[in-house]
Amino acid sequence: MIRNSNPNAMILYGTITSPFVRRVRIVLKHLKIRYNRVDTSTQEGQKQLREVSPIWKVPTLDTRKEIIFDSHMIIDWLISKFDSEKLLIKNTDNNLIMVADGILDSGINMFYLAKENILRENILYLQKQYERITAQLDWLEQSIEPSWYSGPLNYSTIALISAIDWLKFRKVHPLDEHLKLLEFSNKINLHGIIKDTLPN
Ligand SMILES: N[C@@H](CCC(=O)N[C@@H](CS)C(=O)NCC(=O)O)C(=O)O
C-alpha cells in the first residue's frame, strides 16, 4: 500500500516505528523531498518489500532508478544527490553513528525475541545484549556535548536521537540514569522535523 501516492516520487519502504527508517524520514523532510511510503507493517507491504529486497529489512528506498537497501547507503545517496548546501554532513561523527547502530542492533534483537516470550532473564546472550546497551549509553552520557542539540542537525545526531527515542518508545532499556541523554532527547525534540517524525 502506498501512502500519499505521487506516481513519480521515490518510494520508501518502512514503518513509522522503525528507528532506522526514522533517520531517513528526517533526512527526506530536512531536504524537503516528497516521497511515497509503502507501509511494511502490513502483509501487502511486506510482500512488496520482499519483491524489491532480498534482505527484507527497512528502510529500503526505490529511487526510481535503483533500489537501495540500507539507511547509511540511502542517506549517503540522498546527501550526495540533494544536499547541495551541505546541510547535514557538518560535524558528523562516525563513532556516534556506530554506537547508535550498536544500541539498535542489540535492542531490536531483544525486542523481537521478547515478543516471542524469550527474555534476557533466561538467555545469557540476551543479557549481554542488554549490558551492551548500558555500556553504550554510559559512553554517550560521558561523551555528550551541548552542540549535539544546540547546533544544526547532522547525520550523527539524527542517528542518535532515532535510537534514543526508540529505546524510550519500546521501553527496551530505562534511561533514568542517563540524564544528559534525556536532556538531549528533550531538547532536540523541540526541533520541528525531529518532533514530527517521532515513532507512534
Ligand atoms: N543496517 C540496516 C538495519 C535495518 C534494520 O535492522 N531494520 C529493521 C527494522 S528497525 C528490520 O527491518 N528488521 C526486520 C527483521 O529483522 O526481520 C540499516 O541501517 O538500514
The ligand as an SDF file (V2000), in Angstrom:
LIG
                    3D

 20 19  0  0  0  0  0  0  0  0999 V2000
   21.7040   -1.8530    8.7640 N   0  0  0  0  0  0  0  0  0  0  0  0
   20.3000   -1.6520    8.4590 C   0  0  0  0  0  0  0  0  0  0  0  0
   19.4520   -2.1650    9.6060 C   0  0  0  0  0  0  0  0  0  0  0  0
   17.9710   -2.0940    9.2920 C   0  0  0  0  0  0  0  0  0  0  0  0
   17.1090   -2.8920   10.2710 C   0  0  0  0  0  0  0  0  0  0  0  0
   17.5980   -3.6630   11.0960 O   0  0  0  0  0  0  0  0  0  0  0  0
   15.7930   -2.6920   10.1650 N   0  0  0  0  0  0  0  0  0  0  0  0
   14.8450   -3.4050   10.9970 C   0  0  0  0  0  0  0  0  0  0  0  0
   13.6760   -2.5070   11.3720 C   0  0  0  0  0  0  0  0  0  0  0  0
   14.0160   -1.3570   12.5980 S   0  0  0  0  0  0  0  0  0  0  0  0
   14.1920   -4.5220   10.1960 C   0  0  0  0  0  0  0  0  0  0  0  0
   13.7930   -4.3060    9.0660 O   0  0  0  0  0  0  0  0  0  0  0  0
   14.0460   -5.7110   10.7960 N   0  0  0  0  0  0  0  0  0  0  0  0
   13.3010   -6.7600   10.2060 C   0  0  0  0  0  0  0  0  0  0  0  0
   13.7980   -8.1150   10.5930 C   0  0  0  0  0  0  0  0  0  0  0  0
   14.8720   -8.2000   11.2130 O   0  0  0  0  0  0  0  0  0  0  0  0
   13.0960   -9.0650   10.2650 O   0  0  0  0  0  0  0  0  0  0  0  0
   20.0730   -0.1640    8.1680 C   0  0  0  0  0  0  0  0  0  0  0  0
   20.8360    0.6780    8.6670 O   0  0  0  0  0  0  0  0  0  0  0  0
   19.1490    0.1540    7.4130 O   0  0  0  0  0  0  0  0  0  0  0  0
  1  2  1  0
  2  3  1  0
  2 18  1  0
  3  4  1  0
  4  5  1  0
  5  6  2  0
  5  7  1  0
  7  8  1  0
  8  9  1  0
  8 11  1  0
  9 10  1  0
 11 12  2  0
 11 13  1  0
 13 14  1  0
 14 15  1  0
 15 16  2  0
 15 17  1  0
 18 19  2  0
 18 20  1  0
M  END
$$$$
